[in-house]
Amino acid sequence: MDPKDANKVIEFLKAAYGATSSKDAQKEFNRLANELRMVSGQPAQ
């Protein structure tokens, strides 16, 4: 996956993360973002 494409999707996940107060949802958004980072050759955060 191209890092630029991954980062575009990650921006949507960041918005969703910020829009919820659910710790479970935030954890899942973070996990998904890290999966995208890994498949695009970027380090997890």
Buried (B, 14 or more C-beta within 10 A) or exposed (E): EEBEEBBEBBEEBEEBBEEEEEEEEBEBBBEBBBEBBEEBEBEEE
